[in-house]
C-alpha cells in the first residue's frame, strides 16, 4: 500500500467508509485492505478516496508504484482494473455503472514493469499473488488477469 498518502488522509478515509451512502461491499473490501489483506478492490477503493481528497494526478501513480513494490505486478494490475469501476466523493464510496479511464501513466508503468522483467524474475516476484494473475474475481464478478488488462 502507499502508506504515506493513506495515513495522511486516515480521517477522511474513515469518514467516507463510515458514510451511510457508501457501498457496503466496497467498504468491506477497503477495510480488509487496510487490515493487511491482499484485496485489489479494497486497494482501489482507498486509492479512489485519497485521490479525491488530494485532487491530483499523482495519487494513482503513487499507489501504483507502492502496489508494484509491496504487492507485486499482478496485484497492481488488478487494483487498477478495479479502480476503473469505483467512484468516491466526500459523501461516500460507490461502484460505477460503467468503467472510467484510469490514469494512463499508471497503466504505462504497469506495462513497462511487465515488459522489463524477465520471465524468471516475474515468476519469482509474483508467486505470492499467483491467484491474482490466474483470475482473481473482483467484487463485480469481472475476471481480472494480466491478459485481461492487456499486459503480456
Backbone as JSON Lines, residues from 0, in Angstrom:
{"i":0,"aa":"X","n":[0.85,-1.18,0.0],"ca":[0.0,0.0,0.0],"c":[0.88,1.23,0.0]}
{"i":1,"aa":"X","n":[0.42,2.28,-0.57],"ca":[1.1,3.57,-0.48],"c":[0.74,4.15,0.87]}
{"i":2,"aa":"X","n":[1.51,3.75,1.88],"ca":[1.16,4.04,3.27],"c":[1.08,5.52,3.58]}
{"i":3,"aa":"X","n":[2.02,6.29,3.08],"ca":[2.05,7.71,3.44],"c":[0.77,8.45,3.03]}
{"i":4,"aa":"X","n":[0.34,8.39,1.76],"ca":[-0.9,9.09,1.4],"c":[-2.11,8.58,2.17]}
{"i":5,"aa":"X","n":[-2.18,7.28,2.41],"ca":[-3.32,6.73,3.14],"c":[-3.31,7.2,4.59]}
{"i":6,"aa":"X","n":[-2.15,7.25,5.2],"ca":[-2.05,7.71,6.59],"c":[-2.37,9.21,6.7]}
{"i":7,"aa":"X","n":[-1.92,9.98,5.73],"ca":[-2.18,11.42,5.74],"c":[-3.67,11.73,5.67]}
{"i":8,"aa":"X","n":[-4.43,10.83,5.08],"ca":[-5.87,11.06,4.89],"c":[-6.72,10.06,5.67]}
{"i":9,"aa":"X","n":[-6.17,9.51,6.73],"ca":[-6.86,8.48,7.51],"c":[-8.24,8.95,7.99]}
{"i":10,"aa":"X","n":[-8.34,10.18,8.48],"ca":[-9.62,10.69,8.95],"c":[-10.64,10.79,7.84]}
{"i":11,"aa":"X","n":[-10.21,11.26,6.69],"ca":[-11.11,11.37,5.53],"c":[-11.53,9.97,5.05]}
{"i":12,"aa":"X","n":[-10.57,9.05,5.02],"ca":[-10.89,7.67,4.61],"c":[-11.95,7.1,5.53]}
{"i":13,"aa":"X","n":[-11.77,7.24,6.82],"ca":[-12.73,6.7,7.78],"c":[-14.1,7.35,7.62]}
{"i":14,"aa":"X","n":[-14.13,8.66,7.36],"ca":[-15.41,9.36,7.18],"c":[-16.15,8.81,5.96]}
{"i":15,"aa":"X","n":[-15.44,8.6,4.87],"ca":[-16.07,8.08,3.65],"c":[-16.54,6.64,3.87]}
{"i":16,"aa":"X","n":[-15.69,5.82,4.5],"ca":[-16.07,4.43,4.74],"c":[-17.24,4.31,5.7]}
{"i":17,"aa":"X","n":[-17.38,5.26,6.61],"ca":[-18.47,5.24,7.6],"c":[-19.75,5.89,7.09]}
{"i":18,"aa":"X","n":[-19.69,6.55,5.95],"ca":[-20.86,7.23,5.42],"c":[-21.97,6.22,5.1]}
{"i":19,"aa":"X","n":[-23.18,6.59,5.44],"ca":[-24.34,5.7,5.24],"c":[-24.55,5.36,3.76]}
{"i":20,"aa":"X","n":[-24.16,6.25,2.87],"ca":[-24.4,6.01,1.44],"c":[-23.29,5.2,0.78]}
{"i":21,"aa":"X","n":[-22.21,4.92,1.5],"ca":[-21.12,4.12,0.93],"c":[-21.57,2.69,0.7]}
{"i":22,"aa":"X","n":[-21.14,2.12,-0.41],"ca":[-21.48,0.75,-0.77],"c":[-20.87,-0.22,0.25]}
{"i":23,"aa":"X","n":[-21.7,-1.05,0.9],"ca":[-21.2,-1.95,1.96],"c":[-20.12,-2.92,1.47]}
{"i":24,"aa":"X","n":[-20.26,-3.43,0.26],"ca":[-19.26,-4.37,-0.26],"c":[-17.92,-3.68,-0.46]}
{"i":25,"aa":"X","n":[-17.94,-2.48,-1.03],"ca":[-16.69,-1.75,-1.22],"c":[-16.07,-1.37,0.12]}
{"i":26,"aa":"X","n":[-16.88,-1.0,1.07],"ca":[-16.38,-0.67,2.41],"c":[-15.7,-1.9,3.02]}
{"i":27,"aa":"X","n":[-16.3,-3.07,2.87],"ca":[-15.71,-4.29,3.41],"c":[-14.36,-4.58,2.74]}
{"i":28,"aa":"X","n":[-14.29,-4.39,1.44],"ca":[-13.02,-4.59,0.72],"c":[-11.97,-3.59,1.21]}
{"i":29,"aa":"X","n":[-12.37,-2.33,1.35],"ca":[-11.42,-1.3,1.8],"c":[-10.9,-1.6,3.2]}
{"i":30,"aa":"X","n":[-11.8,-2.0,4.07],"ca":[-11.38,-2.3,5.45],"c":[-10.47,-3.53,5.5]}
{"i":31,"aa":"X","n":[-10.76,-4.5,4.67],"ca":[-9.89,-5.69,4.6],"c":[-8.5,-5.29,4.13]}
{"i":32,"aa":"X","n":[-8.43,-4.46,3.12],"ca":[-7.14,-3.99,2.61],"c":[-6.38,-3.2,3.67]}
{"i":33,"aa":"X","n":[-7.07,-2.32,4.36],"ca":[-6.43,-1.54,5.42],"c":[-5.92,-2.44,6.56]}
{"i":34,"aa":"X","n":[-6.54,-3.6,6.71],"ca":[-6.11,-4.55,7.74],"c":[-4.98,-5.46,7.26]}
{"i":35,"aa":"X","n":[-4.55,-5.27,6.02],"ca":[-3.42,-6.04,5.5],"c":[-3.75,-7.12,4.5]}
{"i":36,"aa":"X","n":[-5.02,-7.32,4.19],"ca":[-5.4,-8.36,3.23],"c":[-4.99,-7.98,1.81]}
{"i":37,"aa":"X","n":[-4.69,-8.99,1.01],"ca":[-4.42,-8.78,-0.41],"c":[-5.75,-8.63,-1.13]}
{"i":38,"aa":"X","n":[-6.26,-7.43,-1.17],"ca":[-7.58,-7.16,-1.72],"c":[-7.49,-6.01,-2.73]}
{"i":39,"aa":"X","n":[-7.37,-6.34,-4.03],"ca":[-7.24,-5.28,-5.03],"c":[-8.42,-4.31,-5.07]}
{"i":40,"aa":"X","n":[-9.64,-4.81,-4.83],"ca":[-10.8,-3.92,-4.81],"c":[-10.7,-2.95,-3.63]}
{"i":41,"aa":"X","n":[-10.23,-3.43,-2.49],"ca":[-10.03,-2.56,-1.34],"c":[-8.93,-1.55,-1.57]}
{"i":42,"aa":"X","n":[-7.86,-1.99,-2.19],"ca":[-6.75,-1.08,-2.52],"c":[-7.24,0.02,-3.45]}
{"i":43,"aa":"X","n":[-8.05,-0.35,-4.44],"ca":[-8.59,0.63,-5.38],"c":[-9.53,1.6,-4.68]}
{"i":44,"aa":"X","n":[-10.32,1.09,-3.76],"ca":[-11.25,1.97,-3.02],"c":[-10.48,3.01,-2.22]}
{"i":45,"aa":"X","n":[-9.42,2.58,-1.55],"ca":[-8.61,3.52,-0.76],"c":[-7.93,4.53,-1.69]}
{"i":46,"aa":"X","n":[-7.39,4.07,-2.8],"ca":[-6.76,4.99,-3.75],"c":[-7.77,6.0,-4.28]}
{"i":47,"aa":"X","n":[-8.98,5.57,-4.54],"ca":[-10.02,6.47,-5.04],"c":[-10.35,7.55,-4.01]}
{"i":48,"aa":"X","n":[-10.46,7.15,-2.75],"ca":[-10.77,8.1,-1.68],"c":[-9.64,9.12,-1.53]}
{"i":49,"aa":"X","n":[-8.4,8.63,-1.5],"ca":[-7.25,9.53,-1.34],"c":[-7.11,10.44,-2.55]}
{"i":50,"aa":"X","n":[-7.33,9.88,-3.74],"ca":[-7.24,10.7,-4.96],"c":[-8.24,11.84,-4.91]}
{"i":51,"aa":"X","n":[-9.44,11.57,-4.47],"ca":[-10.47,12.61,-4.36],"c":[-10.06,13.67,-3.33]}
{"i":52,"aa":"X","n":[-9.48,13.21,-2.22],"ca":[-9.06,14.13,-1.17],"c":[-7.89,15.01,-1.62]}
{"i":53,"aa":"X","n":[-6.96,14.42,-2.39],"ca":[-5.79,15.18,-2.85],"c":[-6.08,15.96,-4.12]}
{"i":54,"aa":"X","n":[-7.08,15.49,-4.87],"ca":[-7.47,16.15,-6.12],"c":[-6.26,16.38,-7.04]}
{"i":55,"aa":"X","n":[-5.48,15.32,-7.24],"ca":[-4.3,15.47,-8.07],"c":[-4.01,14.24,-8.9]}
{"i":56,"aa":"X","n":[-3.21,14.42,-9.94],"ca":[-2.88,13.33,-10.85],"c":[-1.84,12.37,-10.3]}
{"i":57,"aa":"X","n":[-1.1,12.77,-9.3],"ca":[-0.02,11.92,-8.78],"c":[-0.54,10.78,-7.91]}
{"i":58,"aa":"X","n":[-1.73,10.87,-7.38],"ca":[-2.22,9.86,-6.45],"c":[-2.24,8.46,-7.06]}
{"i":59,"aa":"X","n":[-2.87,8.24,-8.23],"ca":[-2.85,6.88,-8.78],"c":[-1.43,6.37,-9.04]}
{"i":60,"aa":"X","n":[-0.55,7.25,-9.44],"ca":[0.83,6.86,-9.72],"c":[1.54,6.45,-8.44]}
{"i":61,"aa":"X","n":[1.32,7.19,-7.37],"ca":[1.94,6.86,-6.08],"c":[1.45,5.5,-5.61]}
{"i":62,"aa":"X","n":[0.14,5.27,-5.68],"ca":[-0.4,3.98,-5.27],"c":[0.08,2.86,-6.17]}
{"i":63,"aa":"X","n":[0.11,3.09,-7.49],"ca":[0.57,2.06,-8.42],"c":[1.99,1.64,-8.1]}
{"i":64,"aa":"X","n":[2.88,2.61,-7.91],"ca":[4.26,2.29,-7.57],"c":[4.34,1.52,-6.26]}
{"i":65,"aa":"X","n":[3.54,1.93,-5.27],"ca":[3.52,1.22,-3.99],"c":[3.0,-0.2,-4.12]}
{"i":66,"aa":"X","n":[1.95,-0.38,-4.91],"ca":[1.4,-1.73,-5.12],"c":[2.42,-2.63,-5.8]}
{"i":67,"aa":"X","n":[3.09,-2.12,-6.82],"ca":[4.09,-2.94,-7.52],"c":[5.2,-3.33,-6.56]}
{"i":68,"aa":"X","n":[5.68,-2.37,-5.78],"ca":[6.8,-2.64,-4.87],"c":[6.41,-3.57,-3.72]}
{"i":69,"aa":"X","n":[5.22,-3.4,-3.17],"ca":[4.87,-4.17,-1.97],"c":[4.02,-5.41,-2.24]}
{"i":70,"aa":"X","n":[3.22,-5.38,-3.29],"ca":[2.28,-6.49,-3.52],"c":[2.52,-7.22,-4.84]}
{"i":71,"aa":"X","n":[3.28,-6.61,-5.73],"ca":[3.59,-7.28,-6.99],"c":[2.81,-6.72,-8.16]}
{"i":72,"aa":"X","n":[3.27,-7.1,-9.33],"ca":[2.7,-6.59,-10.58],"c":[1.26,-7.03,-10.79]}
{"i":73,"aa":"X","n":[0.97,-8.29,-10.52],"ca":[-0.4,-8.79,-10.73],"c":[-1.39,-8.04,-9.85]}
{"i":74,"aa":"X","n":[-1.01,-7.8,-8.6],"ca":[-1.88,-7.06,-7.69],"c":[-2.12,-5.65,-8.23]}
{"i":75,"aa":"X","n":[-1.05,-4.97,-8.66],"ca":[-1.19,-3.61,-9.18],"c":[-2.1,-3.57,-10.4]}
{"i":76,"aa":"X","n":[-1.94,-4.53,-11.3],"ca":[-2.78,-4.57,-12.5],"c":[-4.25,-4.77,-12.13]}
{"i":77,"aa":"X","n":[-4.51,-5.67,-11.19],"ca":[-5.9,-5.91,-10.77],"c":[-6.48,-4.72,-10.02]}
{"i":78,"aa":"X","n":[-5.68,-4.07,-9.19],"ca":[-6.16,-2.9,-8.46],"c":[-6.5,-1.76,-9.42]}
{"i":79,"aa":"X","n":[-5.69,-1.57,-10.45],"ca":[-6.01,-0.54,-11.45],"c":[-7.28,-0.88,-12.21]}
{"i":80,"aa":"X","n":[-7.47,-2.16,-12.51],"ca":[-8.71,-2.57,-13.17],"c":[-9.91,-2.28,-12.27]}
{"i":81,"aa":"X","n":[-9.77,-2.57,-10.98],"ca":[-10.84,-2.28,-10.04],"c":[-11.11,-0.78,-9.92]}
{"i":82,"aa":"X","n":[-10.03,0.01,-9.93],"ca":[-10.16,1.46,-9.8],"c":[-11.03,2.06,-10.91]}
{"i":83,"aa":"X","n":[-11.04,1.42,-12.06],"ca":[-11.83,1.94,-13.18],"c":[-13.33,1.86,-12.92]}
{"i":84,"aa":"X","n":[-13.73,1.09,-11.91],"ca":[-15.16,0.94,-11.64],"c":[-15.61,1.49,-10.3]}
{"i":85,"aa":"X","n":[-14.8,2.39,-9.72],"ca":[-15.11,2.94,-8.39],"c":[-15.16,4.46,-8.44]}
{"i":86,"aa":"X","n":[-16.13,5.02,-7.75],"ca":[-16.22,6.48,-7.61],"c":[-16.3,6.8,-6.13]}
{"i":87,"aa":"X","n":[-15.6,7.86,-5.74],"ca":[-15.7,8.31,-4.36],"c":[-15.92,9.81,-4.33]}
{"i":88,"aa":"X","n":[-16.5,10.24,-3.24],"ca":[-16.73,11.66,-3.01],"c":[-16.66,11.87,-1.5]}
{"i":89,"aa":"X","n":[-16.82,13.09,-1.07],"ca":[-16.84,13.36,0.37],"c":[-18.03,12.67,1.03]}
{"i":90,"aa":"X","n":[-19.07,12.39,0.25],"ca":[-20.28,11.79,0.8],"c":[-20.22,10.27,0.87]}
{"i":91,"aa":"X","n":[-19.41,9.62,0.04],"ca":[-19.39,8.17,0.07],"c":[-18.6,7.52,-1.04]}
{"i":92,"aa":"X","n":[-18.67,6.21,-1.07],"ca":[-17.93,5.36,-1.99],"c":[-18.94,4.47,-2.69]}
{"i":93,"aa":"X","n":[-18.83,4.35,-4.01],"ca":[-19.81,3.54,-4.72],"c":[-19.21,2.95,-5.99]}
{"i":94,"aa":"X","n":[-19.76,1.83,-6.43],"ca":[-19.33,1.27,-7.72],"c":[-19.97,2.07,-8.85]}
{"i":95,"aa":"X","n":[-19.28,2.13,-9.97],"ca":[-19.83,2.81,-11.14],"c":[-20.61,1.83,-12.0]}
{"i":96,"aa":"X","n":[-21.58,2.34,-12.73],"ca":[-22.34,1.52,-13.66],"c":[-21.54,1.21,-14.91]}
{"i":97,"aa":"X","n":[-20.62,2.1,-15.25],"ca":[-19.75,1.88,-16.4],"c":[-18.32,2.21,-15.99]}
{"i":98,"aa":"X","n":[-17.39,1.7,-16.74],"ca":[-15.99,1.9,-16.39],"c":[-15.51,3.29,-16.81]}
{"i":99,"aa":"X","n":[-14.58,3.83,-16.03],"ca":[-13.97,5.11,-16.38],"c":[-12.5,4.88,-16.69]}
{"i":100,"aa":"X","n":[-11.9,5.83,-17.36],"ca":[-10.49,5.7,-17.69],"c":[-9.64,5.91,-16.44]}
{"i":101,"aa":"X","n":[-8.69,5.04,-16.26],"ca":[-7.73,5.14,-15.17],"c":[-6.53,5.91,-15.68]}
{"i":102,"aa":"X","n":[-5.82,6.56,-14.79],"ca":[-4.63,7.33,-15.13],"c":[-3.74,6.57,-16.11]}
{"i":103,"aa":"X","n":[-3.55,7.1,-17.33],"ca":[-2.76,6.39,-18.34],"c":[-1.29,6.22,-17.94]}
{"i":104,"aa":"X","n":[-0.75,7.12,-17.15],"ca":[0.64,6.98,-16.72],"c":[0.77,5.75,-15.81]}
{"i":105,"aa":"X","n":[-0.19,5.53,-14.94],"ca":[-0.17,4.35,-14.07],"c":[-0.23,3.08,-14.9]}
{"i":106,"aa":"X","n":[-1.09,3.07,-15.9],"ca":[-1.2,1.89,-16.76],"c":[0.1,1.64,-17.51]}
{"i":107,"aa":"X","n":[0.73,2.72,-17.99],"ca":[2.02,2.56,-18.68],"c":[3.09,2.04,-17.73]}
{"i":108,"aa":"X","n":[3.06,2.46,-16.48],"ca":[4.05,1.98,-15.5],"c":[3.9,0.47,-15.3]}
{"i":109,"aa":"X","n":[2.69,0.0,-15.17],"ca":[2.47,-1.43,-15.0],"c":[2.94,-2.17,-16.25]}
{"i":110,"aa":"X","n":[2.61,-1.64,-17.39],"ca":[3.02,-2.27,-18.65],"c":[4.54,-2.29,-18.79]}
{"i":111,"aa":"X","n":[5.2,-1.2,-18.43],"ca":[6.65,-1.12,-18.51],"c":[7.31,-2.15,-17.6]}
{"i":112,"aa":"X","n":[6.82,-2.28,-16.38],"ca":[7.39,-3.27,-15.47],"c":[7.18,-4.67,-16.03]}
{"i":113,"aa":"X","n":[6.03,-4.93,-16.6],"ca":[5.75,-6.25,-17.17],"c":[6.71,-6.55,-18.32]}
{"i":114,"aa":"X","n":[7.02,-5.54,-19.13],"ca":[7.91,-5.74,-20.27],"c":[9.38,-5.84,-19.87]}
{"i":115,"aa":"X","n":[9.77,-5.18,-18.79],"ca":[11.19,-5.16,-18.43],"c":[11.61,-6.3,-17.53]}
{"i":116,"aa":"X","n":[10.68,-6.98,-16.92],"ca":[11.03,-8.12,-16.07],"c":[11.18,-9.36,-16.92]}
{"i":117,"aa":"X","n":[12.21,-10.1,-16.66],"ca":[12.37,-11.38,-17.36],"c":[11.38,-12.37,-16.75]}
{"i":118,"aa":"X","n":[11.06,-13.41,-17.48],"ca":[10.08,-14.39,-17.01],"c":[10.46,-14.99,-15.66]}
{"i":119,"aa":"X","n":[11.73,-15.42,-15.42],"ca":[12.05,-15.99,-14.1],"c":[11.9,-14.99,-12.96]}
{"i":120,"aa":"X","n":[12.3,-13.73,-13.19],"ca":[12.17,-12.72,-12.15],"c":[10.71,-12.44,-11.87]}
{"i":121,"aa":"X","n":[9.91,-12.32,-12.95],"ca":[8.49,-12.05,-12.78],"c":[7.83,-13.19,-12.01]}
{"i":122,"aa":"X","n":[8.14,-14.43,-12.37],"ca":[7.53,-15.57,-11.7],"c":[7.87,-15.59,-10.22]}
{"i":123,"aa":"X","n":[9.13,-15.34,-9.9],"ca":[9.54,-15.36,-8.5],"c":[8.9,-14.23,-7.71]}
{"i":124,"aa":"X","n":[8.8,-13.06,-8.32],"ca":[8.27,-11.91,-7.58],"c":[6.77,-11.95,-7.43]}
{"i":125,"aa":"X","n":[6.08,-12.67,-8.27],"ca":[4.62,-12.65,-8.21],"c":[4.03,-13.94,-7.65]}
{"i":126,"aa":"X","n":[4.86,-14.82,-7.12],"ca":[4.35,-16.07,-6.57],"c":[3.27,-15.83,-5.53]}
{"i":127,"aa":"X","n":[3.48,-14.83,-4.67],"ca":[2.52,-14.53,-3.61],"c":[1.15,-14.16,-4.17]}
{"i":128,"aa":"X","n":[1.13,-13.61,-5.36],"ca":[-0.13,-13.17,-5.95],"c":[-0.53,-14.02,-7.15]}
{"i":129,"aa":"X","n":[-0.14,-15.29,-7.08],"ca":[-0.44,-16.2,-8.16],"c":[-1.94,-16.26,-8.45]}
{"i":130,"aa":"X","n":[-2.74,-16.25,-7.41],"ca":[-4.2,-16.32,-7.6],"c":[-4.71,-15.11,-8.37]}
{"i":131,"aa":"X","n":[-4.04,-13.96,-8.25],"ca":[-4.48,-12.78,-8.98],"c":[-4.22,-12.92,-10.47]}
{"i":132,"aa":"X","n":[-3.02,-13.39,-10.81],"ca":[-2.69,-13.48,-12.23],"c":[-3.42,-14.63,-12.9]}
{"i":133,"aa":"X","n":[-3.91,-15.58,-12.09],"ca":[-4.67,-16.69,-12.67],"c":[-6.15,-16.37,-12.83]}
{"i":134,"aa":"X","n":[-6.6,-15.31,-12.24],"ca":[-8.0,-14.99,-12.43],"c":[-8.74,-14.6,-11.17]}
{"i":135,"aa":"X","n":[-8.23,-13.61,-10.46],"ca":[-8.93,-13.07,-9.29],"c":[-10.32,-12.61,-9.72]}
{"i":136,"aa":"X","n":[-11.32,-12.95,-8.94],"ca":[-12.68,-12.5,-9.22],"c":[-12.95,-11.26,-8.38]}
{"i":137,"aa":"X","n":[-12.93,-10.09,-9.0],"ca":[-13.18,-8.86,-8.26],"c":[-14.63,-8.79,-7.79]}
{"i":138,"aa":"X","n":[-14.91,-7.8,-6.96],"ca":[-16.22,-7.6,-6.38],"c":[-17.32,-7.58,-7.42]}
{"i":139,"aa":"X","n":[-17.0,-7.14,-8.64],"ca":[-18.02,-7.0,-9.66],"c":[-18.29,-8.3,-10.41]}
{"i":140,"aa":"X","n":[-17.46,-9.32,-10.17],"ca":[-17.61,-10.57,-10.9],"c":[-16.79,-10.59,-12.17]}
{"i":141,"aa":"X","n":[-16.2,-9.45,-12.53],"ca":[-15.32,-9.44,-13.7],"c":[-14.1,-10.26,-13.37]}
{"i":142,"aa":"X","n":[-13.53,-10.89,-14.36],"ca":[-12.31,-11.66,-14.15],"c":[-11.12,-10.75,-14.38]}
{"i":143,"aa":"X","n":[-10.21,-10.71,-13.43],"ca":[-9.03,-9.87,-13.54],"c":[-7.8,-10.74,-13.69]}
{"i":144,"aa":"X","n":[-7.15,-10.62,-14.81],"ca":[-5.89,-11.32,-15.02],"c":[-4.98,-10.43,-15.82]}
{"i":145,"aa":"X","n":[-3.73,-10.78,-15.89],"ca":[-2.8,-9.94,-16.65],"c":[-3.22,-9.87,-18.11]}
{"i":146,"aa":"X","n":[-3.7,-10.98,-18.68],"ca":[-4.11,-10.93,-20.08],"c":[-5.36,-10.06,-20.25]}
{"i":147,"aa":"X","n":[-6.24,-10.04,-19.25],"ca":[-7.46,-9.23,-19.34],"c":[-7.15,-7.73,-19.26]}
{"i":148,"aa":"X","n":[-5.99,-7.38,-18.68],"ca":[-5.63,-5.97,-18.57],"c":[-4.83,-5.5,-19.78]}
{"i":149,"aa":"X","n":[-4.6,-6.4,-20.74],"ca":[-3.84,-6.02,-21.93],"c":[-2.34,-6.15,-21.74]}
{"i":150,"aa":"X","n":[-1.92,-6.7,-20.61],"ca":[-0.49,-6.88,-20.37],"c":[-0.06,-8.21,-20.92]}
{"i":151,"aa":"X","n":[1.2,-8.32,-21.37],"ca":[1.67,-9.61,-21.93],"c":[1.74,-10.68,-20.86]}
